[in-house]
Amino acid sequence: MANVDKIKVEKQAKEILDKFAQALKKVEMGKEDILNYVDRKEFERPENKGESCEKDFKKRILKNAPSHDEDFIIAETGSWK
Amino acid sequence: MLSDKLKRIKDKKLSAEENIKYFLDKIKKENPKINAILHINENAIEQAKEIDKKIKLGKAGKLAGLGVIVKSNINVKDLICNCASKTLENYKATYSATVINRLLSQDAIILGMANMDEFACGGSGENSAFGVTKNPKCLDRIPGGSSSGSAASVAAGFCDFALGSDTGGSIRNPASHCGLVGFKPSYGAVSRYGLVDMSMSLDQIGPLTNSVKDCEMVFNTIKGKDEKDGVTRNFKENKDSKKIIIGIPKIGAEKEIWDLILNRVDEVCKKQGWKKEDIKLEHIDLGIQTYYPIVYVEVFSGTRKFDGRKYGLPIEDSCGEEVLRRILGGKEISKAEHAGKYYRSALKAKEIIKKEFENAFKKVDVIIMPTVPRTPHKFKEQISLEDMYNYDTLTVLANLAEIPAISVPCSEVKEGNDNIPVGLQIFAALGNDDFLLDVAKEFEKAN
């Protein structure tokens, strides 16, 4: 990454998030305001048949891969050892 | 208006090929000055010829022959989808997003991919790895963002309409600065399948157009339930637009901008016989403080897939400063030791803001305020991080409350030699998207 000071950026992020967290302290949630993230009634969906894959899909995926060996993407090079 | 052009195409006074060729020539000639478009669809002319054949047979779709520019975070099969980042510089989409398939099913033609703030992180159009986008209305000022290239493309006349994504105002903010209509639909109204997410609990895809009617036409094509995006649904509306009460909240923006908005509201109320009421929303001044912790954490989470293994480069080694800030900030505040302090508090505040809007919509039909609290700054102007985030003060509210919101051109502010467009923002209750568009038409007429 060109010319970006990671330590400086991380410090800036923490400073501004601390400021925001301070402001949010004044928000008080009453008992009636229970968090409710799911509002759908059906919890199971039929699997159906699904969609068939396009013939050249694998070819297109492999074209984007930085490194591949015939049909396989080489995801690790062993550099962690 | 697009309906007039579609009639000309249908009546064979204009061919799809001529329409597309006109745009491609204009882009070739003028884009180097604006930098709105990153990649052109090399097959657009051939695709237009095929559409012309369908038109002759009377088998063409509702958007036959129209040219579209797409934000570079929406997948269009075989086109570069790089999110304006070096991380995905040469990434070719392997499939098309649902919104793209819906446009193509109506015979629209993708002209190319737009510039944007990198991974949609930014509100000015300055954060692209491939150079800033200029505002066609005032070349030395920012166009707004993050859908900077989409907005600039419509404003410069490079396309019939464009698609953008809006997480905290990324469609409405550049629409306001570029003098366009920009619409963020209700959360769940439009599928995000195929969108490279920035913050999945807030992201929406929507249109940028020259008129509300054009916007409605595009929205009607892309909306609706999609099995591939679990939050989508078909909303059933129950509003009509006869006797409308407009709510005006108290929230900070430049006085000159607020005055223009209030004058326009008074004008429309007088003409339509509508009423205006001041409303109090206790926590709306906490929009930014609520929005950013959520976004930081979701950017961190959503970018873990960019590890350079299957495609692209590792993101932390290749992205720009704003993306990195959100990744590192999100990584820090999502640690177990901070549990409840940042993300959880922000989620609670989000619920409260959402409830406040729900309650407000029991008393008023729409809520109006400026789209952006200030005029766009000039390039190279020094601006603090907090001031940059404050551009989003008035737009993030709709994303937090999950409601539909639109920016329509209201007026202009004169600064030096620049006539800077000012947008008026309208909110409606969740699912009342069509009603909102009807109200917006009346404000557009008054402009």
Interface residues (C-beta under 8 A of the other chain):
Chain A: M1 V4 K6 V9 E10 Q12 A13 K14 I16 L17 K19 F20 A21 A23 L24 K25 V27 M29 D33 L35 N36 R45 E54 F57 R60 I61 K63 N64 A65 P66 I73 A75 E76
Chain B: D78 N90 Y91 K92 T94 Y95 E227 H283 L286 I288 Q289 T290 Y292 P293 Y296 G308 R309 K310 Y311 G312 L313 E316 D317 S318 C319 G320 E321 L324 R325 R326 L328 G329 E332 I333 K341 Y342 S345 A346 L347 K348 A349 E351 I352 K355 L385 E386 Y389
